[in-house]
């Protein structure tokens, strides 16, 4: 296998047939040993986090594929903590798309003059650049078009998919009495036809979820969601 990319929480390899292999790791983002899905650094290692993240990712990606929502997912091997995906390229040097249902995290830090912690938001979608050195700055639709990172049509597709996917995740969590506060997604263009699809993962490591008003840690979220599966 040819290693294409080493990331914070997973490595990416190219297989002989042209598909990609994602190797999930036990590293999670945060600072000073505290988990934070919005952080730009690896803050700690949580034993079992890689497989837990992959189990949830497999669960959600298979739900999305069954609903004809486009993703790059092909299959997964939980024991090896790997996921096989169709090759796709990111927009620019990478974007993160956040869907927010409550005001927490960076949204609250930026807009705390107007927002109250935990107040409800109407599936607010915002896009940020993957740029650790500049603290992942938010970027507007107009700027994305002007800088030729994506087209207006691709932005519309990305926003629509973000709301669809986030609603699927929100509904599944609610079945377990868990509330989704926000979720961070990534998208790319399939290399075979340029279609905009969900890439990367959907796990406890890229969302904030609460049960009875208490934050649910990533490993606990996987246990709660997949109990009995």
Residue frames as a rotation matrix with the C-alpha (Angstrom) as fourth column:
UNK 1
0.573 0.820 0.000 0.00
0.820 -0.573 0.000 0.00
0.000 0.000 -1.000 0.00
UNK 2
-0.445 -0.660 0.605 1.07
0.649 -0.704 -0.290 3.54
0.617 0.264 0.741 -0.69
UNK 3
-0.045 0.415 -0.909 0.53
0.904 -0.370 -0.214 5.95
-0.425 -0.831 -0.358 2.20
UNK 4
0.002 0.169 0.986 -0.97
0.760 -0.640 0.108 9.16
0.649 0.749 -0.130 0.84
UNK 5
0.015 0.177 0.984 -1.63
-0.340 -0.925 0.171 11.14
0.940 -0.337 0.047 4.01
UNK 6
-0.509 -0.155 -0.847 -1.00
0.726 0.452 -0.519 11.07
0.463 -0.879 -0.117 7.75
UNK 7
0.027 0.644 0.764 -3.75
-0.075 -0.761 0.644 12.79
0.997 -0.074 0.028 9.71
UNK 8
-0.386 -0.134 0.913 -4.51
-0.848 -0.338 -0.408 13.55
0.363 -0.932 0.017 13.33
UNK 9
-0.024 0.518 0.855 -6.90
-0.792 0.513 -0.333 10.63
-0.611 -0.685 0.398 13.84
UNK 10
0.677 0.214 0.704 -6.34
0.158 0.892 -0.423 8.42
-0.719 0.398 0.570 10.77
UNK 11
-0.472 -0.825 -0.312 -3.92
-0.338 -0.157 0.928 7.62
-0.814 0.543 -0.205 7.97
UNK 12
0.660 0.704 -0.260 -4.87
-0.455 0.099 -0.885 7.24
-0.598 0.703 0.386 4.29
UNK 13
-0.478 -0.787 0.389 -3.42
-0.152 0.511 0.846 4.62
-0.865 0.345 -0.364 1.95
UNK 14
0.139 0.459 -0.877 -3.93
-0.979 -0.067 -0.191 3.85
-0.146 0.886 0.441 -1.74
UNK 15
0.243 0.043 0.969 -4.74
-0.171 0.985 0.000 0.22
-0.955 -0.166 0.246 -2.54
UNK 16
-0.725 -0.612 0.314 -3.57
0.140 0.316 0.938 -1.62
-0.674 0.724 -0.144 -5.66
UNK 17
-0.293 0.698 0.653 -7.06
0.950 0.288 0.119 -1.41
-0.105 0.655 -0.748 -7.21
UNK 18
-0.588 -0.021 0.808 -7.15
0.357 -0.904 0.237 2.38
0.726 0.428 0.539 -6.80
UNK 19
0.611 0.791 -0.027 -9.49
0.325 -0.220 0.920 2.49
0.721 -0.571 -0.392 -3.80
UNK 20
-0.220 -0.650 0.727 -8.36
-0.527 -0.548 -0.650 4.18
0.821 -0.526 -0.222 -0.58
UNK 21
0.176 0.198 -0.964 -7.92
0.664 0.700 0.265 2.61
0.727 -0.687 -0.008 2.86
UNK 22
0.229 -0.043 0.972 -8.45
-0.553 -0.828 0.094 4.67
0.801 -0.559 -0.213 6.02
UNK 23
-0.218 -0.372 -0.902 -6.57
0.580 0.694 -0.427 3.45
0.785 -0.616 0.064 9.10
UNK 24
0.646 0.549 0.531 -8.32
-0.118 -0.615 0.780 4.71
0.754 -0.566 -0.332 12.24
UNK 25
-0.475 -0.858 -0.195 -6.10
0.221 0.098 -0.970 5.62
0.852 -0.504 0.143 15.21
UNK 26
0.157 0.498 -0.853 -6.72
0.944 0.177 0.278 6.03
0.289 -0.849 -0.443 18.94
UNK 27
-0.855 -0.461 -0.236 -5.64
0.504 -0.846 -0.176 9.67
-0.119 -0.270 0.956 18.83
UNK 28
0.272 0.947 0.171 -8.39
0.953 -0.290 0.085 12.24
0.130 0.140 -0.982 19.42
UNK 29
-0.247 -0.346 0.905 -8.40
0.381 -0.893 -0.238 16.02
0.891 0.286 0.352 19.12
UNK 30
0.799 0.481 -0.361 -8.28
0.533 -0.288 0.796 18.28
0.279 -0.828 -0.486 22.16
UNK 31
0.110 -0.767 0.632 -6.00
-0.230 -0.638 -0.735 20.32
0.967 -0.065 -0.247 24.37
UNK 32
-0.472 -0.434 0.768 -4.23
-0.806 -0.141 -0.575 19.61
0.358 -0.890 -0.283 27.67
UNK 33
-1.000 -0.017 -0.026 -5.65
-0.008 0.945 -0.328 16.10
0.030 -0.327 -0.944 27.83
UNK 34
-0.329 0.943 -0.056 -9.26
-0.053 -0.078 -0.996 17.22
-0.943 -0.325 0.075 27.36
UNK 35
-0.517 0.195 0.834 -11.23
0.806 0.440 0.396 16.06
-0.290 0.876 -0.385 24.31
UNK 36
-0.060 0.524 -0.850 -12.57
-0.179 -0.843 -0.507 18.77
-0.982 0.122 0.144 21.99
UNK 37
0.248 0.202 0.947 -14.00
0.761 0.565 -0.320 17.90
-0.599 0.800 -0.013 18.55
UNK 38
0.965 0.170 0.201 -13.25
0.258 -0.755 -0.603 21.42
0.049 0.633 -0.772 17.36
UNK 39
0.529 -0.828 -0.185 -9.58
-0.228 -0.349 0.909 21.43
-0.817 -0.439 -0.374 18.36
UNK 40
0.795 -0.304 -0.525 -6.76
-0.571 -0.085 -0.816 21.53
0.204 0.949 -0.241 15.81
UNK 41
-0.318 -0.948 -0.002 -4.34
-0.854 0.288 -0.434 19.34
0.412 -0.136 -0.901 17.73
UNK 42
0.157 0.257 -0.954 -4.23
0.172 0.944 0.282 15.80
0.973 -0.208 0.104 19.06
UNK 43
0.173 0.001 0.985 -4.93
-0.777 -0.614 0.137 16.25
0.605 -0.789 -0.106 22.74
UNK 44
-0.145 -0.176 0.974 -4.88
-0.826 0.563 -0.021 12.70
-0.544 -0.808 -0.226 24.04
UNK 45
-0.669 -0.046 -0.742 -4.93
-0.479 0.790 0.383 9.02
0.569 0.611 -0.551 23.18
UNK 46
-0.007 0.739 0.673 -8.05
-0.931 0.241 -0.274 7.08
-0.365 -0.629 0.687 24.13
UNK 47
-0.896 -0.392 0.206 -7.54
-0.316 0.892 0.324 3.32
-0.311 0.225 -0.924 23.92
UNK 48
-0.502 0.714 0.488 -10.19
0.693 0.669 -0.267 1.83
-0.517 0.205 -0.831 21.66
UNK 49
-0.050 0.511 -0.858 -11.18
-0.158 -0.852 -0.499 5.20
-0.986 0.111 0.123 20.17
UNK 50
-0.723 -0.298 -0.624 -10.19
-0.635 -0.071 0.770 4.13
-0.274 0.952 -0.137 16.65
UNK 51
-0.916 0.395 -0.074 -12.39
0.336 0.854 0.397 1.04
0.220 0.339 -0.915 16.56
UNK 52
-0.308 0.835 -0.455 -15.21
0.651 -0.164 -0.741 2.84
-0.694 -0.525 -0.493 18.38
UNK 53
-0.256 0.155 -0.954 -15.10
-0.453 -0.891 -0.023 5.64
-0.854 0.427 0.298 15.84
UNK 54
-0.885 -0.119 -0.451 -15.08
-0.462 0.354 0.813 3.16
0.063 0.928 -0.368 12.99
UNK 55
-0.757 0.654 0.005 -18.05
0.637 0.738 -0.222 1.21
-0.149 -0.165 -0.975 14.39
UNK 56
-0.006 0.766 -0.642 -20.15
0.319 -0.607 -0.728 4.38
-0.948 -0.209 -0.240 14.55
UNK 57
-0.430 -0.230 -0.873 -18.89
-0.668 -0.570 0.479 5.48
-0.608 0.789 0.091 11.14
UNK 58
-0.996 0.074 -0.059 -19.85
0.021 0.784 0.620 2.14
0.092 0.616 -0.782 9.61
UNK 59
-0.436 0.885 -0.163 -23.27
0.745 0.253 -0.618 2.35
-0.505 -0.390 -0.769 11.26
UNK 60
0.111 0.512 -0.852 -24.01
-0.004 -0.857 -0.515 5.85
-0.994 0.061 -0.093 9.96
UNK 61
-0.598 -0.375 -0.708 -22.46
-0.671 -0.249 0.698 5.47
-0.438 0.893 -0.103 6.50
UNK 62
-0.948 0.294 0.120 -24.48
0.317 0.850 0.420 2.33
0.022 0.436 -0.900 5.87
UNK 63
-0.099 0.929 -0.357 -27.64
0.651 -0.211 -0.729 4.18
-0.752 -0.304 -0.584 6.96
UNK 64
-0.022 0.027 -0.999 -26.80
-0.426 -0.905 -0.015 6.99
-0.904 0.426 0.031 4.53
UNK 65
-0.893 -0.346 -0.289 -26.01
-0.407 0.343 0.847 4.64
-0.194 0.873 -0.447 1.65
UNK 66
-0.690 0.699 0.190 -29.32
0.687 0.714 -0.132 2.85
-0.228 0.039 -0.973 2.22
UNK 67
0.243 0.779 -0.579 -31.06
0.481 -0.615 -0.625 6.24
-0.843 -0.126 -0.524 2.03
UNK 68
0.396 -0.171 0.902 -29.26
0.911 -0.051 -0.409 7.01
0.116 0.984 0.135 -1.28
UNK 69
0.953 -0.257 -0.161 -27.27
-0.205 -0.937 0.283 9.83
-0.224 -0.236 -0.946 0.27
UNK 70
0.756 -0.634 -0.160 -23.91
0.087 0.341 -0.936 9.83
0.648 0.694 0.313 -1.53
UNK 71
0.719 -0.627 0.298 -20.77
-0.483 -0.143 0.864 8.87
-0.499 -0.765 -0.406 0.41
UNK 72
0.108 -0.769 -0.630 -17.36
-0.913 0.173 -0.369 7.42
0.393 0.615 -0.684 -0.42
UNK 73
-0.123 -0.156 0.980 -17.93
-0.811 0.585 -0.008 4.37
-0.572 -0.796 -0.199 1.84
UNK 74
-0.149 0.043 -0.988 -17.36
-0.716 0.685 0.138 0.86
0.682 0.728 -0.072 0.47
UNK 75
0.649 0.364 -0.668 -16.83
0.195 0.769 0.609 -1.38
0.735 -0.526 0.428 3.52
UNK 76
0.261 -0.530 0.807 -15.08
-0.864 -0.500 -0.049 -1.63
0.430 -0.685 -0.589 6.88
UNK 77
0.172 -0.301 -0.938 -13.01
0.335 0.913 -0.232 -4.09
0.927 -0.274 0.257 8.93
UNK 78
0.821 0.262 0.507 -13.59
-0.324 -0.517 0.792 -3.37
0.469 -0.815 -0.340 12.61
UNK 79
0.851 -0.509 -0.125 -10.86
0.451 0.590 0.670 -5.70
-0.267 -0.627 0.732 13.89
UNK 80
-0.068 -0.920 0.385 -8.21
0.995 -0.091 -0.040 -4.04
0.072 0.381 0.922 11.72
UNK 81
0.170 0.252 -0.953 -9.74
0.465 -0.873 -0.148 -0.58
-0.869 -0.418 -0.265 12.35
UNK 82
-0.875 -0.469 -0.122 -9.78
0.086 -0.399 0.913 0.11
-0.477 0.788 0.389 8.60
UNK 83
0.297 0.953 -0.060 -12.37
0.143 -0.107 -0.984 1.42
-0.944 0.283 -0.167 6.15
UNK 84
-0.649 -0.437 0.623 -12.24
0.646 0.116 0.755 1.06
-0.402 0.892 0.207 2.36
UNK 85
0.244 0.705 -0.666 -13.55
0.156 -0.706 -0.690 4.03
-0.957 0.065 -0.283 0.41
UNK 86
0.586 -0.002 0.810 -13.86
0.810 -0.018 -0.586 5.24
0.016 1.000 -0.009 -3.17
UNK 87
-0.489 -0.858 -0.156 -11.11
0.853 -0.508 0.124 7.72
-0.185 -0.073 0.980 -4.07
UNK 88
0.679 0.676 0.288 -12.15
0.701 -0.713 0.021 11.34
0.219 0.188 -0.957 -3.74
UNK 89
-0.493 -0.818 0.298 -10.39
0.682 -0.575 -0.451 14.70
0.540 -0.019 0.842 -3.69
UNK 90
-0.074 0.429 -0.900 -11.04
0.864 -0.424 -0.273 17.40
-0.499 -0.798 -0.339 -1.11
UNK 91
0.768 0.350 0.536 -12.10
0.556 -0.780 -0.288 20.96
0.317 0.519 -0.794 -1.93
UNK 92
0.641 -0.623 0.448 -9.02
-0.577 -0.776 -0.255 23.15
0.507 -0.095 -0.857 -2.02
UNK 93
-0.518 -0.837 -0.177 -6.77
-0.400 0.420 -0.814 21.98
0.756 -0.351 -0.553 0.80
UNK 94
-0.622 0.376 -0.687 -9.75
0.650 0.737 -0.186 20.74
0.436 -0.562 -0.703 2.77
UNK 95
-0.417 0.591 0.690 -12.97
-0.550 -0.769 0.326 22.13
0.723 -0.244 0.646 4.23
UNK 96
-0.887 0.318 -0.333 -14.92
0.461 0.604 -0.650 21.33
-0.006 -0.730 -0.683 7.38
UNK 97
-0.463 0.825 0.324 -18.68
-0.243 -0.470 0.849 21.79
0.852 0.314 0.418 7.36
UNK 98
-0.979 0.104 -0.175 -20.46
0.195 0.236 -0.952 22.19
-0.058 -0.966 -0.251 10.69
UNK 99
-0.188 0.969 0.157 -24.17
0.106 -0.139 0.985 21.82
0.976 0.202 -0.076 11.29
UNK 100
-0.968 -0.249 0.030 -25.24
0.032 -0.241 -0.970 23.45
0.249 -0.938 0.242 14.54
UNK 101
-0.055 0.980 -0.190 -28.39
0.503 0.191 0.843 22.80
0.863 -0.049 -0.503 16.54
UNK 102
0.847 0.258 -0.465 -27.28
0.532 -0.397 0.748 24.56
0.008 -0.881 -0.473 19.72
UNK 103
0.663 -0.588 0.464 -24.87
-0.308 -0.779 -0.547 27.41
0.683 0.219 -0.697 20.46
UNK 104
0.848 -0.517 0.114 -21.70
0.083 0.343 0.936 25.87
-0.523 -0.784 0.334 21.89
UNK 105
0.265 -0.841 0.471 -18.01
0.875 0.415 0.248 25.64
-0.404 0.346 0.847 21.05
UNK 106
-0.723 -0.686 0.084 -16.47
0.643 -0.622 0.447 28.09
-0.254 0.378 0.890 18.58
UNK 107
-0.164 0.747 0.644 -19.89
0.619 -0.430 0.657 29.46
0.768 0.507 -0.392 17.59
UNK 108
0.769 0.479 -0.424 -20.43
0.613 -0.362 0.703 30.68
0.183 -0.800 -0.571 21.15
UNK 109
-0.005 -0.855 -0.519 -16.87
0.788 -0.323 0.524 31.99
-0.616 -0.406 0.675 21.43
UNK 110
-0.771 -0.302 0.560 -17.35
0.621 -0.552 0.557 34.09
0.141 0.777 0.614 18.29
UNK 111
-0.422 0.735 0.531 -20.92
0.082 -0.552 0.830 35.25
0.903 0.393 0.173 18.81
UNK 112
-0.414 0.206 -0.887 -21.27
0.873 0.366 -0.323 35.25
0.258 -0.908 -0.331 22.59
UNK 113
-0.978 0.093 -0.186 -22.23
-0.034 -0.954 -0.296 38.94
-0.205 -0.283 0.937 22.52
UNK 114
-0.431 0.848 -0.310 -25.49
-0.874 -0.306 0.378 37.89
0.225 0.433 0.873 20.85
UNK 115
0.118 0.442 -0.889 -25.87
-0.279 0.874 0.397 34.19
0.953 0.201 0.227 21.66
UNK 116
0.265 0.012 0.964 -26.52
-0.961 0.090 0.263 32.39
-0.084 -0.996 0.036 24.92
UNK 117
-0.766 -0.643 -0.006 -24.85
-0.643 0.765 0.034 29.08
-0.018 0.030 -0.999 25.68
UNK 118
-0.846 0.371 0.384 -26.98
0.270 0.917 -0.292 26.18
-0.461 -0.144 -0.876 24.58
UNK 119
-0.110 0.867 -0.487 -29.61
-0.503 -0.471 -0.725 28.24
-0.857 0.165 0.488 22.79
UNK 120
0.222 0.292 0.930 -31.30
0.503 0.783 -0.366 26.45
-0.835 0.549 0.027 19.92
UNK 121
-0.469 -0.376 -0.799 -30.09
-0.571 -0.561 0.599 27.02
-0.673 0.738 0.049 16.36
UNK 122
0.579 0.815 0.031 -31.97
-0.439 0.343 -0.830 26.04
-0.687 0.467 0.557 13.22
UNK 123
0.585 -0.413 0.697 -29.54
0.626 0.777 -0.065 23.54
-0.515 0.475 0.714 11.66
UNK 124
0.814 -0.329 -0.478 -27.14
-0.435 -0.891 -0.127 26.40
-0.385 0.311 -0.869 11.00
UNK 125
0.703 -0.584 0.405 -24.49
0.697 0.677 -0.234 25.38
-0.138 0.448 0.884 8.44
UNK 126
0.774 -0.544 -0.323 -21.07
-0.543 -0.833 0.103 27.02
-0.325 0.096 -0.941 8.35
UNK 127
0.833 -0.553 0.024 -17.93
0.436 0.628 -0.645 26.17
0.341 0.547 0.764 6.41
UNK 128
0.715 -0.694 -0.081 -14.38
-0.423 -0.523 0.740 26.54
-0.556 -0.495 -0.668 7.70
UNK 129
0.503 -0.670 -0.546 -11.03
-0.592 0.193 -0.782 26.07
0.630 0.717 -0.300 6.00
UNK 130
0.900 -0.370 -0.229 -8.85
0.434 0.716 0.547 23.23
-0.038 -0.592 0.805 7.27
UNK 131
0.249 -0.804 0.539 -5.96
0.133 -0.523 -0.842 25.47
0.959 0.281 -0.024 8.24
UNK 132
0.463 -0.070 -0.884 -4.45
0.850 0.319 0.420 24.77
0.252 -0.945 0.208 11.66
UNK 133
-0.576 -0.813 -0.086 -2.08
0.808 -0.551 -0.208 27.73
0.121 -0.189 0.974 11.49
UNK 134
-0.835 0.333 0.437 -5.03
-0.223 -0.933 0.283 30.13
0.502 0.139 0.853 11.10
UNK 135
-0.839 0.473 0.268 -7.36
-0.184 0.218 -0.958 28.32
-0.511 -0.854 -0.096 13.51
UNK 136
-0.664 0.581 0.472 -9.67
0.739 0.606 0.294 26.96
-0.115 0.544 -0.831 10.78
UNK 137
-0.839 0.313 -0.445 -11.23
-0.211 -0.941 -0.264 30.32
-0.501 -0.128 0.856 9.79
UNK 138
0.095 0.934 0.345 -14.89
0.471 0.263 -0.842 30.40
-0.877 0.243 -0.414 8.70
UNK 139
-0.916 -0.362 -0.173 -15.38
0.005 -0.441 0.898 31.22
-0.401 0.822 0.405 5.03
UNK 140
-0.076 0.953 -0.294 -18.44
-0.453 -0.296 -0.841 32.47
-0.888 0.070 0.454 3.15
UNK 141
0.443 0.352 0.824 -20.04
0.552 0.617 -0.561 31.05
-0.706 0.704 0.079 0.03
UNK 142
0.995 -0.036 -0.095 -18.90
-0.094 -0.694 -0.714 34.09
-0.040 0.719 -0.694 -1.96
UNK 143
0.286 -0.957 0.056 -15.30
-0.883 -0.240 0.404 33.73
-0.373 -0.165 -0.913 -0.82
UNK 144
-0.024 -0.241 0.970 -15.31
0.010 0.970 0.241 30.02
-1.000 0.015 -0.021 -1.65
UNK 145
0.735 0.358 0.577 -16.46
0.572 0.130 -0.810 30.83
-0.364 0.925 -0.109 -5.17
UNK 146
0.913 -0.375 -0.161 -14.10
-0.407 -0.857 -0.316 33.79
-0.019 0.354 -0.935 -5.60
UNK 147
0.038 -0.954 0.298 -11.10
-0.862 0.120 0.493 31.74
-0.506 -0.275 -0.817 -4.51
UNK 148
0.168 0.144 -0.975 -12.24
-0.850 0.522 -0.069 28.91
0.499 0.840 0.211 -6.81
UNK 149
-0.747 -0.331 0.576 -12.34
-0.617 0.667 -0.417 26.37
-0.246 -0.667 -0.703 -4.00
UNK 150
-0.608 0.607 0.512 -15.77
0.609 0.770 -0.189 25.23
-0.509 0.197 -0.838 -5.17
UNK 151
-0.831 0.385 0.401 -18.55
0.170 -0.510 0.843 26.36
0.529 0.769 0.359 -7.50
UNK 152
-0.565 0.716 0.411 -21.93
-0.824 -0.519 -0.228 27.82
0.050 -0.467 0.883 -6.53
UNK 153
0.340 0.710 -0.617 -23.58
-0.658 0.648 0.383 24.54
0.672 0.277 0.687 -7.56
UNK 154
-0.207 -0.492 -0.846 -21.18
0.302 0.790 -0.534 22.52
0.931 -0.366 -0.014 -5.43
UNK 155
-0.943 -0.104 0.316 -21.83
-0.239 -0.450 -0.861 24.77
0.231 -0.887 0.399 -2.45
UNK 156
-0.096 0.987 0.128 -25.58
-0.973 -0.120 0.197 24.24
0.210 -0.106 0.972 -2.78
UNK 157
0.372 0.174 -0.912 -25.05
-0.210 0.973 0.100 20.47
0.904 0.154 0.398 -2.96
UNK 158
-0.599 -0.712 -0.367 -22.72
0.257 0.263 -0.930 20.57
0.758 -0.651 0.025 0.06
UNK 159
-0.792 0.344 0.504 -25.17
-0.603 -0.572 -0.556 22.58
0.097 -0.744 0.661 2.17
UNK 160
0.238 0.940 -0.244 -28.12
-0.879 0.315 0.357 20.36
0.412 0.129 0.902 1.22
UNK 161
0.189 -0.243 -0.951 -26.18
0.075 0.970 -0.233 17.18
0.979 -0.027 0.201 1.99
UNK 162
-0.832 -0.541 0.124 -24.99
-0.044 -0.159 -0.986 18.59
0.553 -0.826 0.108 5.32
UNK 163
-0.426 0.753 0.501 -28.56
-0.905 -0.345 -0.251 19.18
-0.016 -0.560 0.828 6.48
UNK 164
0.476 0.604 -0.639 -29.74
-0.638 0.737 0.222 15.78
0.606 0.302 0.736 5.22
UNK 165
-0.092 -0.626 -0.774 -26.88
0.187 0.753 -0.631 13.88
0.978 -0.203 0.048 6.84
UNK 166
-0.890 -0.270 0.367 -27.06
-0.255 -0.372 -0.892 15.80
0.377 -0.888 0.262 10.11
UNK 167
-0.052 0.955 0.293 -30.80
-0.987 -0.094 0.131 15.12
0.153 -0.283 0.947 10.34
UNK 168
0.457 0.139 -0.879 -30.21
-0.216 0.975 0.042 11.39
0.863 0.171 0.476 9.88
UNK 169
-0.539 -0.740 -0.402 -27.62
0.294 0.282 -0.913 11.44
0.789 -0.610 0.066 12.68
UNK 170
-0.756 0.298 0.583 -29.84
-0.615 -0.628 -0.476 13.60
0.225 -0.719 0.658 14.90
UNK 171
0.293 0.947 -0.131 -32.80
-0.860 0.321 0.396 11.25
0.417 -0.003 0.909 14.43
UNK 172
0.260 -0.263 -0.929 -30.74
0.116 0.964 -0.241 8.13
0.958 -0.045 0.281 15.17
UNK 173
-0.810 -0.586 -0.010 -29.31
0.111 -0.137 -0.984 9.67
0.576 -0.798 0.176 18.34
UNK 174
-0.465 0.694 0.550 -32.75
-0.848 -0.527 -0.052 10.76
0.253 -0.490 0.834 19.50
UNK 175
0.385 0.592 -0.708 -33.91
-0.384 0.800 0.461 7.13
0.839 0.094 0.535 19.40
UNK 176
-0.051 -0.514 -0.856 -31.44
0.690 0.602 -0.402 6.54
0.722 -0.611 0.324 22.25
UNK 177
0.783 0.440 -0.439 -32.50
0.621 -0.520 0.587 9.65
0.030 -0.732 -0.680 24.16
UNK 178
-0.186 -0.926 -0.327 -29.41
0.771 -0.344 0.536 11.56
-0.610 -0.152 0.778 23.00
UNK 179
0.850 0.481 -0.214 -29.47
0.283 -0.760 -0.586 15.12
-0.444 0.437 -0.782 21.63
UNK 180
0.034 -0.820 0.571 -27.10
0.998 -0.006 -0.068 16.27
0.059 0.572 0.818 18.89
UNK 181
0.425 0.025 -0.905 -25.73
0.352 -0.926 0.139 19.77
-0.834 -0.378 -0.402 19.56
UNK 182
0.525 -0.259 -0.811 -23.42
-0.771 -0.549 -0.324 20.01
-0.361 0.795 -0.487 16.55
UNK 183
0.562 -0.354 0.747 -21.55
0.400 0.907 0.130 17.85
-0.724 0.226 0.652 14.06
UNK 184
0.108 -0.653 -0.750 -18.53
-0.699 -0.586 0.409 18.39
-0.706 0.480 -0.520 11.81
UNK 185
0.683 0.203 0.702 -18.52
0.306 0.793 -0.526 16.78
-0.664 0.574 0.479 8.36
UNK 186
-0.362 -0.788 -0.498 -16.14
-0.364 -0.373 0.854 16.64
-0.858 0.490 -0.152 5.41
UNK 187
0.742 0.631 0.229 -16.94
0.037 0.302 -0.953 16.41
-0.670 0.715 0.201 1.71
UNK 188
-0.442 -0.878 -0.184 -15.07
-0.214 -0.096 0.972 15.78
-0.871 0.469 -0.145 -1.51
UNK 189
0.324 0.460 -0.827 -15.42
-0.921 -0.048 -0.388 15.11
-0.218 0.887 0.408 -5.22
UNK 190
0.583 -0.108 0.806 -15.41
0.098 0.993 0.062 11.48
-0.807 0.043 0.589 -6.35
UNK 191
-0.389 -0.845 -0.367 -12.51
-0.342 -0.238 0.909 11.04
-0.856 0.479 -0.196 -8.72
UNK 192
-0.629 0.121 0.768 -14.56
0.598 0.706 0.378 8.94
-0.497 0.697 -0.516 -11.14
UNK 193
-0.121 0.687 0.716 -17.25
0.917 -0.199 0.346 11.55
0.381 0.698 -0.606 -11.88
UNK 194
-0.789 -0.300 0.536 -16.77
0.154 -0.941 -0.300 14.64
0.594 -0.154 0.789 -9.67
UNK 195
0.276 0.959 -0.062 -19.91
0.277 -0.017 0.961 14.00
0.921 -0.282 -0.270 -7.61
UNK 196
-0.354 -0.303 0.885 -20.00
-0.695 -0.547 -0.466 15.77
0.625 -0.780 -0.017 -4.24
UNK 197
0.379 0.427 -0.821 -20.06
0.165 0.842 0.514 13.12
0.910 -0.331 0.249 -1.50
UNK 198
0.814 -0.110 0.570 -19.56
-0.579 -0.209 0.788 12.76
0.033 -0.972 -0.234 2.23
UNK 199
0.253 -0.792 -0.555 -16.04
-0.024 0.569 -0.822 11.58
0.967 0.221 0.125 3.09
UNK 200
-0.528 -0.648 0.548 -13.97
-0.580 -0.197 -0.791 10.84
0.621 -0.735 -0.272 6.20
UNK 201
-0.779 0.178 -0.601 -16.07
0.476 0.791 -0.384 9.68
0.407 -0.585 -0.701 9.18
UNK 202
0.079 0.756 0.650 -19.12
-0.507 -0.531 0.679 10.17
0.859 -0.383 0.341 11.39
UNK 203
-0.091 -0.198 -0.976 -18.20
0.643 0.737 -0.209 9.33
0.760 -0.647 0.060 14.97
UNK 204
0.715 0.357 -0.601 -18.25
0.699 -0.350 0.624 10.64
0.013 -0.866 -0.500 18.50
UNK 205
-0.176 -0.914 -0.366 -15.00
0.826 -0.339 0.451 12.41
-0.536 -0.223 0.814 17.73
UNK 206
-0.922 -0.177 0.344 -16.63
0.353 -0.750 0.560 14.88
0.159 0.638 0.754 15.35
UNK 207
-0.038 0.932 0.362 -19.84
0.173 -0.350 0.920 15.73
0.984 0.098 -0.148 17.15
UNK 208
-0.927 -0.067 0.370 -21.13
-0.345 -0.241 -0.907 17.04
0.150 -0.968 0.200 20.45
UNK 209
-0.133 0.893 -0.431 -23.95
-0.017 0.433 0.901 14.93
0.991 0.127 -0.043 21.85
UNK 210
-0.770 -0.057 0.635 -25.72
-0.597 -0.287 -0.749 15.21
0.225 -0.956 0.187 25.21
UNK 211
-0.256 0.708 -0.658 -27.93
0.355 0.702 0.618 12.88
0.899 -0.075 -0.431 27.23
UNK 212
0.555 0.570 -0.606 -30.06
0.791 -0.134 0.598 14.40
0.260 -0.810 -0.525 29.99
UNK 213
0.970 -0.120 0.211 -28.03
-0.137 -0.988 0.070 17.60
0.201 -0.097 -0.975 29.63
UNK 214
0.466 -0.847 0.255 -24.69
-0.290 0.127 0.949 15.83
-0.836 -0.516 -0.186 30.16
UNK 215
0.249 -0.469 -0.847 -22.04
-0.969 -0.123 -0.216 15.62
-0.003 0.874 -0.485 27.45
UNK 216
0.890 0.068 0.452 -21.47
-0.082 0.997 0.012 12.07
-0.449 -0.047 0.892 26.15
UNK 217
-0.046 -0.990 -0.137 -17.82
-0.616 -0.079 0.784 11.13
-0.787 0.120 -0.605 25.59
UNK 218
-0.093 -0.014 -0.996 -16.95
-0.984 0.151 0.090 9.48
0.150 0.988 -0.028 22.22
UNK 219
-0.886 -0.283 -0.368 -16.41
-0.253 0.959 -0.127 5.97
0.389 -0.019 -0.921 23.59
UNK 220
-0.723 0.684 0.095 -19.59
0.093 0.232 -0.968 6.13
-0.684 -0.691 -0.232 25.66
UNK 221
-0.071 0.708 -0.703 -21.54
-0.818 -0.445 -0.366 7.41
-0.571 0.548 0.610 22.66
UNK 222
-0.467 -0.165 -0.869 -20.53
-0.736 0.617 0.278 4.37
0.490 0.769 -0.410 20.62
UNK 223
-0.990 0.091 -0.111 -21.64
0.137 0.822 -0.552 2.06
0.041 -0.562 -0.826 23.45
UNK 224
-0.466 0.867 -0.178 -25.00
-0.143 -0.272 -0.952 3.80
-0.873 -0.418 0.250 23.84
UNK 225
-0.059 0.445 -0.894 -25.70
-0.934 -0.339 -0.108 3.92
-0.351 0.829 0.436 20.12
UNK 226
-0.218 -0.140 -0.966 -24.71
-0.746 0.662 0.072 0.38
0.630 0.736 -0.249 19.22
UNK 227
-0.740 0.052 0.671 -25.95
-0.529 0.570 -0.628 -1.47
-0.415 -0.820 -0.394 22.29
UNK 228
0.056 0.799 0.599 -27.91
-0.101 0.602 -0.792 -4.45
-0.993 -0.016 0.114 20.99
UNK 229
0.474 0.091 -0.876 -26.76
-0.844 -0.236 -0.482 -3.98
-0.251 0.967 -0.035 17.38
